[in-house]
Amino acid sequence: MFRRLFFSQCRRVVASPIIWCCVFVFTAVLFVNSAIVFLNDNPSVIYAFDGFATLNLEAVVLSMLPSLPFALSYLDERRERSLRFSYVRCGVEPYIWAKYLAMLLSGFCVVILGSLIYCAILCIWMPLVGDYSGEGAIGMYAVWENGRPLLFLFWRIVCLGVSGALFTGLTFFFSLFFRGRYTVMVLPYLCYQMLSFLYSLLKIDNLFFYPRYWLLETNPYMQTATGEVGAKLVFVAVILLVVGFVAVWKAERSMLRD
């Protein structure tokens, strides 16, 4: 039952033109952010992607664009009062987890596909790798320094996609408690800005706790690539699991109340 539900939700995502529009908009944003690279004498794909396209990626884009294709579907069903029928037919827990995982996958794919299209287009007229002098680099940059730039690029794109899934999950979380579409869409971004403001207000002198590193990128103070990527994955997985269990609890509670 769960597998059938999950693939049914995924088909809804793929069949929607919104996800493909979001993918191409995300690609366009990467090009705009990295436009200055095209004026350099020796540009490269990895340099453009890592140094400009994602470094200047506005939080408002990464926090909202991946959520547009499917994160509001649960809210729409709540407003249409069609959830009860789905719960009775499929069961509360299988339905919630199937929909939730399809949401996360849609947010992940918007970022991943947009990034891959961006890199593929750049590869037409510029080399994948340029000169890099990262002597003494740690974390993922040590992978690049050790002569594995493709692995470095892979992990950078995956971690960015995980951030897209994280904000999609947060949008879903807020849709459990609020009914306004614009409110639900903007709250994850506002939470990110609030955390950044608190970080500055409290004058925390440790960049390890800088919200941008954990929510939008990866924390660059891990000594190994495994540690850097693993820390990001564990951090996001814990948050998304909590959101999933809260969604199931809220759905079961509303079912009993009705």
N, C-alpha and C positions, 0 to 999 in steps of 0.2 A: 504493500500500500504506500509506504513512504517513498519508495523509489519512483513509483508511478506519479505520485503527487509532485515530487521534485522535478522530474523531467517535464511534466505538464507546465509547471511554473517557468522552467527554463525556456520552453518553446514560446511562451508568451513574451518573454524578454527578447528572444532572437527575432520574433516576428514583428516586434514593434519598431517602427522607423526612428523612434526617439533615441534608442541606444546608439544607432549608427550616426545620427546627427551629433550626439554628445561625443562620440569617438572623434569625428572630424573636427569638431570645435576644439576639443582638447589638443589635437594635433596642431591646429592653427595657433592656439595659445603658445605652444612650445616654439613654433617658428617666430612668433612676434617677440617672445622673450629673448631669443638667441639671434635676432636679426643682426646685431653688431658683429657677430662672429664672421659673417660673410665678407666683412671688410678687411679681415686679417690676411696676412700673407700666407700663413701655413695653417689653415683651419683643419680640424678633424672632427669626425662624428662624435666621438666620446668627449672631446673637449667642449664641443657645442652643447651636447646633452647635459653633461655633468656640471660644466662651469657656468652655463647661462640659462639654458632652457628650464632646468629644475631649480636652480639656485634662486632665480627670480620668480618662481612660480607662486602666484598669489594664493594665500590660504583660502580666499573666497572662491577661487576656481576649484581647488582640490576638495573643498568641503561641501560644495553644492553640485558641481557638474556630475560626478559619479552617482549621486543620489537621484538624479532626475528620471532615469529610465524606469525604475521599479520600486524605489524605496517608499513612495507614497501610495502604492497599490493597497496596502493594508488599511491606510487611512480612508481611501476611497470606498473600500468595502464596508468599513465601519459606518461611513456616512450614508451609504446605500442600504444599510441594515441587511446585508446578505451573508454576514459572517456566520450567523446561527445555522443557516442551512448547510454551509460547508463543514461546520463543526459536527453536526449530526451525521452527515454523510461520511466524513473521513476520520473524525476524531480530532479533538482539540490539539493534542501534542503533535501528532504527525503533520497536521496542516500548518501549524505555526512554524515548526522547524523546516519544513519543505519550502515554505514561502520565504522564511528568513534567510536560508542558505542561498536561495536563488537571488535574493536581493544582494547579498554580499558578493556573489559571483558576478552579478551585473556591474556593481561598482568597481570591482577588481578589473573586469574586462575593459571597461571604458578607459582606464588609465593604461593598462597593458597594451591594448590594441593601438591607442593613440600614440604611445611612445614607440612602438614597433614601426608604425607607418612613418613617423617622423624620422627615425633612424634609417629606414629603408630608402626614403626619398633622398636624404643627405648622402647616402652611400653612392648615389648615381654620379655625383660630381666631386666628392671629396673622400680622402682616405678614412678608414675606420679609426686608425690610431695615428697620432702625431708624436712629436717629441714630448717626453715626460721625464722630468727630473724630480722624482719623489723620494729622494734619498732619506732613509729613516722613517718612511711612512708606516702607519699602523692601520689596523682594521682592514676595511675593504681596499683601501689605497695600497696596502702591501701586496694585494693580489695583482694589481696593475703593475706595481714596481717589479714583481717577480715574473713578468712576461706573460700574464694571462688576462689581457684586456677584455676579451669576450666574456670571461667569467665575471669580471668586475662590472661590465655593462649589464649582464644578466641580473646580478644581485641588485644593482641600483634600480632597474626597472621593476623587479619583483617587489622590493621594499616600497617603492612609490605606489605600486598597485595595492599593496596591503594597506597603505594609508587611505586610498580610495575606498577600500572595503570598510575600514574603520569608521570613516565619516558616514558611509551609507548605513552602517549599523546604528550609529548615533542618531541619524535622522529617523530611522525606524523606531528607536527607543522613545524619542519625543512624540512620535505619532501615536504611541500608546496612551498618552496623557492629554494631548492637545488635538483640537479638531481643525485648526486653521492651517491651510497648506503653506502659506508664506511663513507663518510662525515656525512650523516644523522644519522648513528648509533652512531658515536663518539661524536657528538656535545652536546647532553644532559650531558654526562659525563664531557666534557670539561667545560660546563657552571657550573656544580656543583663544579669542582675544582677551577674555577675562583672565584666563590662566597666564597669558603673557603679561598682562597688566600687573597681576599679583606678583609675578616673578620680578618685575622691575620695582614695584612698590616696596616689596620686602627686601630689596637689594641683596638678593641671593648671589653669592660670589662664586657659584659653582655651575659651570655650563652643563654639567651632567644633568641638571634638572631643567634645562631650558626646554619649554614646551614644544618649540618648533622641531627639535631634534627627534623627539619621540612621536609626535603626531604627524609631521609632514615628511621627515627624512629618517635618518638613523643616528643614533648617538655616536659621534666620531671618537669617543674616548675609550672604546674597547680596544684591547691590544690585538685581537685577531679578527679576521673576517667572520669566522664562525660565531664569535662572541657578539659582534656587532649586529649581524643578521639575526642570530638566535634571540638576542635581547629584544629586538623589535617584534619578532614573531610571538614571543611569549607575552610581551606587554599587550599586544593587540588581541591575542587569543583569549587572554583572561577577561579583558573588557567585553569582547563579543560574546563569550560564554555567559557572562553575567547578564548581558542584555537579552540573550536567548531565553534563559531561565525566568527572567522577569516577565518576558512576553508570554510564556506559557502560563505562569502564575496569574497574570492579569487576565488572560483569555479564559482560563478555568473559572476564575472568580466571577467574571461577567456572565459566563454561561450559567452558573449557579444562581446568580442574582436575577437573571431573566426567567 
